[in-house]
Amino acid sequence: MQRTGLAPFSIEFNRSGITWSKQVDSRGGLTVAPNGTIYAVGLSKMQMLDHDGKVHGTFDEQFQSWPSFAQDGSIRILKEHELLSIAPEGGRLWSFSFPGWPTPSVALLDNGTCYFGEFTYYFSNSSTGSDEPILKDFHFYSVLSNGSLAWSVSIGPMMSAPAVGHYRTIYALTGQDGLADPDFALYAINPNGTIRFRYPLTNMSTMFPVIGADGTVYFGSMDGHLYAIAEDGILKWKFGAGSPIPQSPALDEHDNLYFSSARGIFFSLDKDGGFRWAYDLRKDASPAFIEAQPVTGKDGTVLVGASWAGPSYAIYAFSAEGKVKWTLNMPDEPSFLVVADNNLVIVAGQSGDGRTFAISEINEDGTLVILVLAITGIAIAGLVLMVLIRKIVTPRLDREKGPGSRQVIKGRQRNPSPGKDPFNIEEKEDLKR
């Protein structure tokens, strides 16, 4: 559960095309199960698809996370105030209740233990005329494979999924705007529930952390920096992107990092924070909005989806050196990317009622290359927490338009005002000790 964005496959497309498009809502997330089944989480149900896009199962419940898969095939998934274990063929095995609203995924260990946190919504207090949080105390939970509580620990509100690093240390990014104590921080939690360290932050980190091969924890922040924190809680370095970083970075096999700024500059750094390359995805000075965590292939290919005002949408494939291998115009905003195998990428569309697409290689005349499907047993998910949170319908949640742009949920912008030109890249602060 290091959430690196690295697929266990190569992405060796020379040209790409849409293999199929289905009216299947996947705005809540996409995951590929160990048996190759594609799980599409919508706003009112979760559907199961095969590699041809045929729906062969539906869970008619409103989930607030994408699924994770235990070794026995059972599914762990979160609802409002509830963690569920579901049998592969359907049906609840057990449930665990908690008072808050859940993180967008659990972190699931091989032994079936899972970890997750919670955040709060707000209600309008008519007597004071202000919005107040429904929940004021927040916990991080460890739940065993049989649904019983192993432990819980009091930390700040979590709006991103946890990740598990070396020695089963759990890393949790906390913080929520609008609270008296928003608790912007990175927590490291030991497997027994004790706090290993707390690294304070100045702003919200919108996405989940990713863990490098040496245990370094990487994450972006709305303060415009990408952070690298060592296993002992010491800041190794931070890199200024010039505008907020709205999604998680992805790592390749060499722990090179790939991420984008809110303004639409796509960056690559080495594991020590050194600048490798950047690509300007803006069109005619129009910012490019990047919803999904990038995904990387074993061959070094990097995929990123982008959208522009107009609207227009595309997926870019980069080489590890920053050269554009191909681009594919899309009919919908690509909000999640999942690599299913060497020749198949699944994409979630964001607008309307939601659509799900499959991308494969095509010949120069536009015909499909014959697919050789060898789907193996790893579940990979691309998540943008801000997409999930902004799609949860809560009438009392205050929405307004922010500067420049897109939607604000309780003081938080989906794509914040980009500020200065990200190509005026400030010098990386190297704080190794």
Secondary structure, DSSP 8 states (H G I E B T S, - for coil): -----B-SS----SSEEEEEEE----TTEEEE-TTS-EEEE-SS-EEEE-TT--EEEEE-S--SS--EE-TTS-EEEEETTEEEEE-TTSSEEEEEE-SSEE-S--EE-TTS-EEE-EE--EEEETTTTEEEES----EEEEE-TTS-EEEEEE-----S--EE-GGG-EEEEE--TTSSS---EEEEE-TTS-EEEEEE-SS---S--EE-TTS-EEEE-TTSEEEEE-TTS-EEEEEE-SS---S--EE-TT--EEEE-TTSEEEEE-TTS-EEEEEE--BTTB--B--S--EE-TTS-EEEEEEETTTEEEEEEE-TTS-EEEEEEESS-EEEEEEEETTEEEEEE-STT--EEEEEEB-TTS-B--------S-------HHHHHHHS--TTS-EEE-TTSSEEESS-BSS----S-TTS----EE---
